[in-house]
């Protein structure tokens, strides 16, 4: 690998209203290098890339590209300008046109459509596909290609436009193992041609398979840049999470530990898979148990519970509720079986911002009853008032638009929605994200109280301490696979981090 620096970013700062997204971040990329950019949610990865590609202007700092402006500082004002400077980005979501051919996608937007020499672009596309060993034909409609090949066509388009720096943003999240192998083959090909590649991913195994260096960000700051051979997996996990191996605080767990072997199983999933969760998994939860899925962002935690709830189309496996086989064609089927689900992204998947607090709270119960049998306003008011008082939701009235509430009170309202349905099993995905410490404690206490009352709860959080305080059993995930299960004395920060890193496999 060449050591020639192709991209240098120094002291990059970026602030949004009330949020310091980047604070004096450095990043260096060399020719012929595959460089992983790692960090948890909110670490600053996306902001750094958007500064580099001209989506956001930097507040301060320097950017230099080899051979540009006599190697002096440059300002990138737009994505088009970044493209002209040789910086190309291929995103997780394919941004090409599936109804056009591979050749048309390669050259779209690169000239006057009326003056296109179709014979030339098909010939040129064939040459590129052959040079990069991409298994596709120039005249083939893109939609007939696999996702991996579509990603590779997007990469080939970037390379043909004199790309010096290629940014791959979660390119493998929707690919199977064979498709990942195809993409990695192309990446190695580009590496040999001295293209510098920035690889953003949550898949740790893939980082150690394909990358030369790793840069870790946390909370908008640079943790460090490391040679892949000098950073063991466990240390990478530690640096991403901000937890040193000896920083294992003695947590006072007030929940009552109890054996669950003799407690009835509420829900059991066998070899369950979905369109977003391709690796089949087994899962069960007992009456009154609080268990959780632990792992880094992108490990498959949310995809697993979405499959259990039927939020993503189920492609295989079996689900039993109270010992009886059921089919979840949609979340409505899960709700009819007494299952509730608080999604990870409350704004996108949980709230209906234009409705009132009352209307948001009664929504799930109304779905169960049927929209052709609406509650009277008095009934709805009674339901909403009960849970506003029970959960301490701070609102002027239940008629208040839910969008005007604080994040913590919005979260409580969504919790109220599911509690109103009297669920036997409740899935809570990041229920305390973005809310104040006091409200977090209230929600944790509520979870433990629900378990005492016989409700089964799956609790997911990015904060290990929170999981340890709340759960009696942890299912550990890595790269969208279950890699361990921890109970009792095994449930420590150190053991969780070892399991996520794969140290326990050796």
C-alpha positions in Angstrom: 0.0 0.0 0.0 1.3 3.5 -0.9 1.8 5.9 2.0 1.1 9.0 -0.2 -1.6 11.2 1.5 -4.5 11.9 -0.9 -6.8 13.6 1.6 -6.1 15.6 4.7 -8.7 17.0 7.1 -7.4 19.0 10.1 -9.2 20.5 13.0 -12.7 20.2 11.5 -15.4 21.8 13.6 -19.1 21.9 12.9 -21.9 23.2 15.1 -25.7 23.0 14.6 -28.1 25.0 16.8 -27.5 23.6 20.3 -25.3 20.7 19.1 -21.6 20.5 18.7 -21.4 17.9 16.0 -17.6 17.9 15.3 -14.9 19.3 17.5 -11.4 19.6 16.0 -11.5 16.3 14.1 -8.5 15.1 12.1 -8.7 12.6 9.3 -6.1 11.4 6.8 -6.5 9.1 3.8 -3.7 7.6 1.7 -3.7 6.4 -1.9 -4.5 2.7 -2.2 -5.9 2.5 1.3 -9.2 1.2 2.7 -9.9 3.2 5.8 -12.8 2.4 8.2 -14.6 5.4 9.8 -16.1 4.0 13.0 -18.3 5.3 15.8 -21.7 4.8 17.5 -24.8 6.7 16.6 -24.1 10.5 17.1 -20.3 10.0 16.9 -20.0 12.5 14.0 -19.3 10.2 11.1 -22.1 11.4 8.8 -21.4 15.1 9.6 -17.7 14.6 8.8 -18.6 13.0 5.4 -21.1 15.8 4.7 -18.5 18.4 5.4 -16.1 16.6 3.0 -18.7 16.3 0.3 -19.9 19.9 0.5 -23.4 19.2 2.0 -22.5 21.2 5.1 -20.0 24.0 5.3 -17.3 23.6 8.0 -17.1 26.2 10.8 -13.3 25.9 10.9 -10.5 23.6 10.0 -8.6 22.7 6.8 -9.2 20.3 3.9 -6.5 19.4 1.4 -6.6 17.1 -1.6 -3.4 16.0 -3.3 -2.8 17.7 -6.6 -5.6 20.2 -6.0 -4.9 24.0 -5.6 -1.2 23.3 -5.3 -1.9 21.1 -2.3 -3.2 24.1 -0.4 -6.4 24.4 1.6 -9.6 24.2 -0.3 -13.3 24.9 0.4 -15.9 22.5 -0.9 -19.2 24.3 -1.4 -21.4 21.6 -2.9 -21.6 17.8 -3.7 -21.1 18.7 -7.4 -17.9 20.5 -6.5 -16.8 17.5 -4.5 -17.4 15.3 -7.5 -15.4 17.6 -9.7 -12.5 17.3 -7.2 -12.6 13.5 -7.4 -14.6 12.8 -4.3 -17.5 10.4 -4.9 -20.0 8.8 -2.4 -22.0 5.6 -2.8 -24.8 5.4 -0.2 -26.5 2.5 1.4 -29.7 3.2 -0.6 -29.0 2.8 -4.4 -29.4 6.2 -6.0 -29.4 5.0 -9.6 -32.4 4.4 -11.9 -33.5 0.8 -11.8 -35.7 1.2 -15.0 -32.6 2.2 -17.1 -29.8 0.0 -18.4 -26.4 -0.4 -16.7 -24.9 1.8 -19.5 -27.5 4.5 -19.1 -26.9 4.6 -15.4 -23.2 4.9 -15.9 -23.5 8.0 -18.1 -26.8 9.6 -16.9 -26.3 13.3 -16.3 -23.0 13.4 -18.1 -24.0 15.2 -21.3 -26.8 16.2 -23.6 -29.2 13.3 -23.9 -30.1 14.1 -27.5 -26.4 13.9 -28.6 -25.6 10.7 -26.8 -23.5 8.2 -28.8 -25.2 5.0 -27.6 -22.8 2.7 -29.3 -19.9 4.5 -27.6 -21.4 4.4 -24.0 -22.2 0.7 -24.3 -18.7 -0.1 -25.5 -17.2 2.1 -22.8 -19.4 0.6 -20.1 -18.5 -2.9 -21.2 -14.8 -2.0 -20.9 -15.3 -0.7 -17.4 -17.3 -3.7 -16.3 -14.7 -6.1 -17.6 -11.8 -4.0 -16.1 -13.4 -4.1 -12.6 -14.7 -7.7 -12.9 -18.3 -6.6 -12.4 -20.7 -9.4 -13.5 -23.2 -7.4 -15.5 -23.9 -6.5 -19.2 -24.0 -2.9 -20.5 -27.4 -3.4 -22.0 -28.9 -5.2 -19.0 -31.7 -3.3 -17.1 -30.3 -2.4 -13.7 -33.4 -3.7 -11.8 -32.5 -7.3 -13.0 -29.1 -7.1 -11.2 -28.6 -8.1 -7.6 -28.2 -5.4 -4.9 -24.5 -6.1 -4.8 -24.1 -5.6 -8.5 -26.2 -2.4 -8.4 -23.8 -1.1 -5.7 -20.8 -2.1 -7.9 -22.3 -0.2 -10.8 -22.6 2.8 -8.6 -19.0 2.4 -7.6 -17.9 1.9 -11.3 -19.7 5.1 -12.3 -17.8 7.0 -9.6 -14.5 5.5 -10.6 -15.1 6.3 -14.3 -15.6 10.0 -13.3 -11.9 10.2 -12.2 -12.7 9.4 -8.5 -9.7 9.8 -6.2 -11.6 9.4 -2.9 -14.4 6.9 -2.8 -16.8 7.0 0.2 -18.8 3.9 0.8 -21.6 4.6 3.3 -23.0 1.3 4.8 -22.8 -0.4 1.4 -23.1 -4.0 2.7 -26.1 -3.5 5.1 -28.5 -5.2 2.7 -26.2 -7.7 1.1 -25.7 -11.4 1.9 -22.3 -13.0 2.3 -21.7 -13.9 -1.3 -22.7 -10.3 -2.4 -20.4 -8.8 0.2 -17.5 -11.0 -1.2 -18.2 -9.5 -4.7 -18.1 -6.0 -3.4 -14.9 -6.6 -1.5 -13.3 -8.0 -4.6 -14.1 -4.7 -6.4 -12.8 -2.7 -3.4 -9.5 -4.6 -3.6 -9.3 -4.0 -7.3 -9.8 -0.2 -6.7 -7.2 -0.3 -3.9 -4.7 -1.7 -6.4 -5.4 1.2 -8.7 -4.5 3.7 -5.8 -8.1 4.8 -5.1 -8.5 5.9 -1.5 -11.6 4.3 0.1 -13.4 5.5 3.2 -15.5 2.6 4.4 -18.4 3.4 6.9 -19.9 0.3 8.4 -21.2 -1.2 11.7 -20.0 -4.7 10.7 -16.8 -5.3 12.8 -15.9 -8.6 11.0 -15.9 -6.8 7.7 -13.7 -4.0 9.0 -11.0 -6.5 10.0 -11.4 -8.4 6.7 -11.0 -5.5 4.3 -9.6 -2.4 5.9 -6.0 -1.2 6.4 -6.7 1.6 9.0 -9.5 2.6 11.4 -10.4 6.1 12.6 -12.7 6.2 15.6 -15.0 9.1 16.5 -17.1 9.5 19.7 -19.4 12.4 20.6 -18.1 14.5 17.7 -14.4 14.1 18.7 -11.5 12.1 17.4 -10.6 9.2 19.6 -7.7 8.1 17.4 -6.5 6.7 14.1 -5.0 3.2 14.1 -3.4 0.6 11.9 -5.8 -2.4 11.7 -3.1 -4.8 13.1 -2.5 -2.5 16.1 -6.1 -2.3 17.3 -7.6 -5.6 18.7 -11.4 -5.9 18.4 -12.0 -5.5 22.1 -10.1 -2.3 22.2 -12.1 -1.0 19.2 -15.3 -1.7 21.0 -14.0 0.0 24.1 -13.0 3.1 22.2 -16.3 3.3 20.3 -18.3 3.0 23.5 -16.1 5.0 25.8 -15.7 2.2 28.3 -12.3 1.2 29.5 -12.0 -2.5 30.5 -11.4 -1.6 34.1 -14.3 0.9 34.2 -16.8 -1.7 35.5 -18.9 0.2 38.1 -20.8 -1.8 40.8 -24.3 -1.2 39.8 -27.0 -1.5 42.4 -29.6 -3.6 40.8 -32.9 -3.4 42.8 -34.8 -5.8 40.6 -35.6 -9.2 42.0 -33.6 -12.0 40.3 -35.7 -15.1 39.7 -35.3 -18.3 37.9 -37.4 -18.5 34.8 -37.1 -22.2 33.9 -40.5 -23.0 35.4 -42.2 -19.8 34.2 -44.4 -20.1 31.1 -43.1 -19.0 27.8 -45.1 -16.1 26.4 -43.6 -15.9 22.9 -41.2 -18.3 21.1 -39.7 -17.7 17.7 -37.9 -20.5 15.8 -35.6 -19.9 12.8 -37.3 -16.5 12.3 -36.2 -14.3 9.5 -37.5 -11.2 7.6 -36.6 -9.1 4.6 -34.3 -7.0 6.9 -33.2 -9.8 9.2 -31.8 -12.4 6.8 -30.0 -14.5 9.4 -32.6 -16.7 11.0 -32.6 -16.7 14.8 -34.3 -18.4 17.7 -35.9 -16.4 20.6 -38.1 -16.9 23.6 -39.3 -14.8 26.5 -41.0 -15.9 29.7 -43.9 -14.4 31.6 -42.7 -11.4 33.7 -39.1 -11.6 32.3 -37.1 -8.5 31.1 -34.6 -9.5 28.5 -32.7 -7.4 26.0 -30.7 -7.4 22.8 -27.2 -6.0 23.3 -24.8 -4.9 20.6 -23.5 -2.0 18.7 -25.7 0.1 16.4 -26.3 -1.9 13.2 -25.7 -5.2 15.0 -29.3 -6.4 14.2 -31.0 -5.5 17.4 -33.8 -3.5 15.9 -34.2 -5.8 12.9 -34.7 -8.7 15.2 -37.5 -7.2 17.2 -39.2 -5.7 14.1 -39.3 -9.3 12.8 -40.8 -10.5 16.0 -43.5 -7.8 15.8 -44.2 -8.3 12.1 -43.1 -4.7 11.3 -40.9 -6.1 8.5 -42.2 -8.9 6.2 -41.4 -12.3 7.7 -39.7 -14.6 5.2 -39.3 -17.7 7.3 -39.6 -19.4 10.6 -42.4 -20.0 13.2 -43.8 -17.9 16.0 -45.8 -19.3 19.0 -47.7 -17.2 21.5 -48.6 -19.0 24.7 -47.7 -22.3 23.0 -50.0 -21.8 19.9 -48.6 -21.2 16.4 -49.5 -17.8 15.0 -48.7 -15.9 11.8 -47.8 -12.2 11.9 -48.6 -10.8 8.4 -48.5 -7.3 9.9 -48.1 -5.5 13.2 -51.9 -5.7 13.6 -51.7 -9.5 14.0 -49.1 -9.0 16.7 -51.2 -6.5 18.5 -54.2 -8.9 18.4 -51.9 -11.4 20.3 -51.2 -8.9 23.0 -47.8 -7.6 21.8 -46.8 -3.9 21.9 -43.8 -2.3 20.2 -42.2 1.1 21.0 -39.9 1.7 17.9 -36.4 3.0 17.9 -37.2 6.2 16.0 -40.2 7.7 17.8 -40.5 10.6 15.4 -40.6 8.5 12.2 -42.3 5.4 13.4 -44.0 6.3 16.7 -45.6 9.7 16.7 -48.3 11.2 14.5 -47.2 14.8 15.0 -50.4 16.4 13.8 -52.6 14.6 16.3 -53.1 15.5 19.9 -51.7 13.8 23.0 -55.1 12.0 23.5 -55.3 10.8 19.9 -51.8 9.4 20.0 -52.4 7.6 23.3 -55.6 5.8 22.1 -54.3 5.0 18.7 -53.2 1.4 19.3 -56.4 0.5 21.2 -58.5 2.1 18.5 -56.7 -0.1 15.9 -57.5 -3.2 17.9 -61.2 -2.2 18.2 -61.4 -1.1 14.5 -61.7 2.4 13.1 -65.3 1.8 12.2 -66.1 1.6 15.9 -64.5 4.8 17.3 -64.3 5.7 21.0 -66.5 8.5 22.2 -64.6 11.6 23.1 -65.5 11.0 26.8 -64.0 7.5 26.6 -60.9 8.7 24.9 -60.5 11.5 27.4 -60.8 9.1 30.3 -58.2 6.7 28.9 -55.8 9.6 28.1 -56.2 11.3 31.5 -55.5 8.0 33.3 -52.1 7.6 31.7 -51.2 11.2 31.7 -51.5 11.1 35.5 -50.0 7.6 35.8 -46.8 8.4 33.8 -46.6 12.1 34.8 -46.9 13.3 31.2 -46.4 17.1 31.3 -48.9 18.7 29.0 -51.3 21.6 29.2 -54.1 19.3 28.2 -54.7 16.0 26.3 -55.8 18.2 23.3 -52.3 19.6 23.0 -50.5 18.6 19.8 -48.0 15.9 20.7 -45.3 17.6 18.6 -45.2 20.5 21.2 -44.2 18.1 24.0 -40.6 17.5 25.1 -38.9 14.3 23.9 -39.3 12.6 27.3 -43.0 13.4 27.4 -43.5 12.2 23.8 -41.8 8.9 24.8 -44.1 8.6 27.8 -47.1 9.2 25.6 -46.1 6.3 23.2 -45.6 4.1 26.3 -49.1 5.1 27.4 -50.4 4.0 24.0 -49.2 0.5 24.5 -50.0 0.2 28.2 -53.6 1.1 27.4 -53.8 -2.1 25.3 -52.9 -4.2 28.4 -50.1 -6.1 26.6 -48.7 -9.4 27.7 -45.5 -8.7 25.9 -43.9 -5.3 25.3 -40.9 -4.5 23.1 -39.1 -1.3 23.9 -36.4 -0.2 21.4 -34.3 2.6 22.8 -37.1 3.9 25.0 -34.8 6.4 26.9 -32.8 7.8 23.9 -32.7 11.6 23.9 -34.5 12.2 27.2 -33.4 13.6 30.5 -31.9 11.5 33.3 -34.9 11.8 35.6 -37.3 10.5 32.9 -34.9 7.6 32.1 -35.0 6.4 35.7 -38.8 6.7 35.7 -39.1 4.5 32.6 -36.6 1.9 34.0 -38.7 1.7 37.2 -41.9 1.3 35.1 -40.3 -1.6 33.2 -39.4 -3.4 36.4 -42.9 -2.7 37.8 -44.5 -4.1 34.6 -42.4 -7.3 35.0 -43.5 -7.7 38.6 -47.1 -7.5 37.3 -46.4 -10.3 34.9 -45.8 -8.4 31.7 -42.9 -9.7 29.6 -40.5 -7.0 28.3 -37.7 -6.9 25.7 -35.6 -3.8 26.5 -33.0 -2.4 24.0 -30.6 0.4 24.8 -27.2 1.6 23.6 -26.3 2.3 27.2 -24.9 -0.9 28.8 -25.5 0.3 32.4 -29.2 0.7 31.6 -29.4 -2.8 30.2 -27.6 -4.2 33.2 -29.9 -2.4 35.6 -33.1 -3.5 33.8 -32.6 -6.9 32.2 -32.2 -10.3 33.8 -31.0 -11.9 30.5 -29.1 -10.4 27.5 -28.9 -11.7 24.0 -25.7 -10.3 22.4 -25.6 -9.5 18.7 -22.8 -8.8 16.2 -23.0 -8.3 12.5 -26.8 -9.2 12.5 -26.2 -12.6 14.2 -26.8 -13.7 17.8 -23.3 -14.4 19.2 -24.0 -15.0 22.9 -26.5 -15.1 25.7 -25.6 -13.8 29.2 -27.4 -14.2 32.5 -26.6 -13.9 36.2 -22.9 -13.2 37.1 -22.0 -13.1 33.4 -23.9 -9.9 32.9 -21.0 -7.4 33.3 -19.8 -4.6 31.0 -16.6 -6.5 30.4 -18.3 -9.7 29.4 -20.7 -7.9 27.1 -17.8 -6.0 25.4 -15.8 -9.3 25.0 -18.8 -11.0 23.5 -19.5 -8.1 21.0 -15.9 -8.0 20.0 -15.8 -11.8 19.4 -13.1 -12.4 22.0 -15.2 -15.1 23.6 -15.1 -17.1 20.3 -11.4 -17.8 20.7 
